[in-house]
Amino acid sequence: MNQTKETLVTAFALFSLFFGAGNLLLPPLLGYNAGEDWLWVTFGFMITAVVIPILGILAHARLQGTMFDFGKKVSPAFSTIYCIIVYLISITIPSPRTASATHEIAIHPAFGTSPLLTSSIYFALVLVFVLNRSRILSFIGKFLTPIIVIMLFAVIGIGLFSSDGLMNTSTFDAPVVSGILEGYQTFDAIGAVVVGAVIIISLNLRGHETFEAKKDIIRKSGFIAGLGLLLIYAGLISVGSFFGADIEIDNTLSGDMQRANLLRGISLASLGTFGNKVLSILIALACFTTAVGIVTGTADYFKGLFKGSQKAYVITGILGCAIGVLIGQLDFHSIIVIAVPALMIIYPITIVLILLNVVPEKFASAKVFKMLVITTILFSIPDFLGTVGFGEAVAGVQNYIPLSKFSMGWVLPALVVFAILNLGSKNQEQTQN
């Protein structure tokens, strides 16, 4: 396969590994609630759901190792703990969430089956793909992703032309911030450090051994996948906004059922009764490819941790799918509730590690890595405590931390520490010279 074709296949696979349940369900309701401010929430959403994840892929292109390499400058012990936590979160929250979304939106309405049956069959198929991981990149990139993309553009394109374009009044006080926080829920930044490693190992298995060849393929495929995500997200947000006056959603339902009902309404309005079938297939495929990427990435990591043991890979894959079956029986809303506290700590750390691994090395010394991670953890603690029932206890502290009321109290302290350390280092060099 020539490099151009390899790049396109990798880009399609990367897009599909990113694009899961949350990526499909979150944007339309975000646009619906944003109304006339849909462009502003789109901008915020792109920061955490497109820009940072693609920077994560570029960091992988630069490092070409495993997730361990993202945090090793802090310390090997920290990086090992970080990797284990991220992979445990990945196989216990976003991976099972894909099965739950598939059941609630695609399977149960059509067949009325139990969630246990759905999650069992679903993760049995995931395991088949995981155990045949050398074929993952090609199959997903060549076959599954084109189907997903065609269906998405059909819903978006026809939806935009068939809507009245009458928008709701925005419900957001700070649309950009709301978009940024909603982007957290996609898990795309965490997805970047997980599936980026899957892409690298897949390229190795396909015979790409030189550093520069892989770097070129990963970088170009990352930009292509990022452009695809940007267009799809912007399209889904705009469709949700433009259908604001055409579709009513029940505000008594959980946010997740509102998202599902809105997307179903848009599909019906744009594609007619055929829209439900399209939506069911689309959700099932989008969720499935993401679950495959997560379980494969987790199995790859533990295989490396046990010195390349294929047995460790197989056992991890089986355990990852078994966990998916058990947790995948829960409803989508319950899994989201579990996810939020974990995101308040691990997501900021992941963003910081991604950014530090893409800036020039002279700005990202081991000292900078350590101090920024420590700062990020400390200033994320109030946000974390606020999501687990201690909101009143930390309210006083949050009042003194800029952006803390938006669950982003770590941002300015991290920027200040980064600037101080680099300015101090520069002044020290000038003094020595």
Beta strands, then each sheet from edge to edge (+ up, - down):
end
